[in-house]
Amino acid sequence: MRAGTARGPMAGALAAGVLLAVLTGCSSTGDSADAHYAEDYAGHEPLRVLGYPSTGSLGVTQQLLWRIADDSPGRLAALATGDGGKDAARRTAGNWTRAFRKGAGGKVAADFYDEGSERQTVVLYFQGTGQRKEISVRLDGDAGADGWHVLMDEPSMKEATAEPTWAPRAPGGSGSARTTR
């Protein structure tokens, strides 16, 4: 054996450890968030989108549906805006997961209304259960610094399950999405 060269299992383990440290040290938190998003996206039914969402309003709406489908009210409550308080957000998240879990696990259409640069109204159509739910998403924090969040201020089950009276029964029925031929 030449001086300065290592052989055997110990050398392989050392090389693998150094490679892992280099790769881990070079990765950013954004890569981790992207990986989690990709896993969530792949693990859930695709969302049918109508209207004109922004990247942020679409992303937070998808996350909301994934947390409901996964029966994860704690993670759902973490998506709440600063309005309404933490207790209301926890209770709302619990209500939403109980009321919409079955529907969120299947096909869902999201109809995005309004211009989505700072806030948007979204009507969710749970196609398997026939339920409809209006949510409000918006930028949160000082000048939107905290990113997109969901207004969760429906601590009673009656409020949480109330269907929007103004929205059409079928997605796209009000012209939020226009197609021309």
Solvent accessible surface area in square Angstrom, and as a share of the most:
residue,aa,sasa,rsa
1,M,173,0.77
2,R,172,0.63
3,A,106,0.82
4,G,88,0.85
5,T,47,0.27
6,A,76,0.59
7,R,164,0.60
8,G,46,0.45
9,P,125,0.78
10,M,158,0.71
11,A,25,0.20
12,G,44,0.42
13,A,64,0.50
14,L,123,0.61
15,A,62,0.48
16,A,62,0.48
17,G,40,0.38
18,V,84,0.48
19,L,107,0.53
20,L,119,0.59
21,A,67,0.52
22,V,82,0.47
23,L,108,0.53
24,T,85,0.49
25,G,66,0.63
26,C,106,0.63
27,S,61,0.40
28,S,66,0.43
29,T,117,0.68
30,G,39,0.38
31,D,79,0.41
32,S,51,0.33
33,A,60,0.46
34,D,94,0.49
35,A,49,0.38
36,H,111,0.50
37,Y,83,0.32
38,A,58,0.45
39,E,115,0.52
40,D,22,0.11
41,Y,114,0.43
42,A,88,0.68
43,G,59,0.57
44,H,42,0.19
45,E,72,0.32
46,P,92,0.58
47,L,29,0.14
48,R,124,0.45
49,V,60,0.35
50,L,20,0.10
51,G,14,0.13
52,Y,147,0.56
53,P,38,0.24
54,S,34,0.22
55,T,125,0.73
56,G,21,0.20
57,S,0,0.00
58,L,48,0.24
59,G,14,0.13
60,V,5,0.03
61,T,0,0.00
62,Q,14,0.06
63,Q,53,0.24
64,L,0,0.00
65,L,9,0.05
66,W,13,0.04
67,R,18,0.07
68,I,3,0.01
69,A,15,0.12
70,D,66,0.34
71,D,71,0.37
72,S,22,0.14
73,P,52,0.32
74,G,56,0.54
75,R,124,0.45
76,L,0,0.00
77,A,16,0.13
78,A,75,0.58
79,L,21,0.11
80,A,16,0.13
81,T,9,0.05
82,G,63,0.61
83,D,69,0.36
84,G,44,0.42
85,G,41,0.39
86,K,162,0.69
87,D,77,0.40
88,A,13,0.10
89,A,6,0.05
90,R,136,0.50
91,R,127,0.46
92,T,0,0.00
93,A,0,0.00
94,G,10,0.09
95,N,7,0.04
96,W,5,0.02
97,T,3,0.02
98,R,163,0.59
99,A,24,0.19
100,F,3,0.01
101,R,117,0.43
102,K,170,0.72
103,G,2,0.02
104,A,9,0.07
105,G,50,0.48
106,G,26,0.25
107,K,122,0.52
108,V,7,0.04
109,A,0,0.00
110,A,0,0.00
111,D,0,0.00
112,F,3,0.01
113,Y,30,0.12
114,D,103,0.53
115,E,123,0.55
116,G,9,0.08
117,S,66,0.43
118,E,113,0.51
119,R,140,0.51
120,Q,3,0.01
121,T,30,0.18
122,V,0,0.00
123,V,0,0.00
124,L,1,0.01
125,Y,7,0.03
126,F,2,0.01
127,Q,78,0.35
128,G,70,0.67
129,T,53,0.31
130,G,45,0.43
131,Q,48,0.21
132,R,18,0.06
133,K,5,0.02
134,E,65,0.29
135,I,5,0.03
136,S,38,0.25
137,V,0,0.00
138,R,35,0.13
139,L,52,0.26
140,D,17,0.09
141,G,41,0.39
142,D,128,0.66
143,A,109,0.85
144,G,17,0.17
145,A,85,0.66
146,D,92,0.47
147,G,26,0.25
148,W,44,0.16
149,H,33,0.15
150,V,0,0.00
151,L,68,0.34
152,M,1,0.00
153,D,69,0.36
154,E,42,0.19
155,P,37,0.23
156,S,47,0.30
157,M,78,0.35
158,K,173,0.73
159,E,82,0.37
160,A,0,0.00
161,T,50,0.29
162,A,58,0.45
163,E,67,0.30
164,P,8,0.05
165,T,139,0.81
166,W,124,0.44
167,A,9,0.07
168,P,32,0.20
169,R,159,0.58
170,A,59,0.46
171,P,31,0.20
172,G,21,0.20
173,G,56,0.54
174,S,64,0.41
175,G,23,0.23
176,S,17,0.11
177,A,33,0.26
178,R,179,0.65
179,T,123,0.71
180,T,133,0.78
181,R,280,1.02
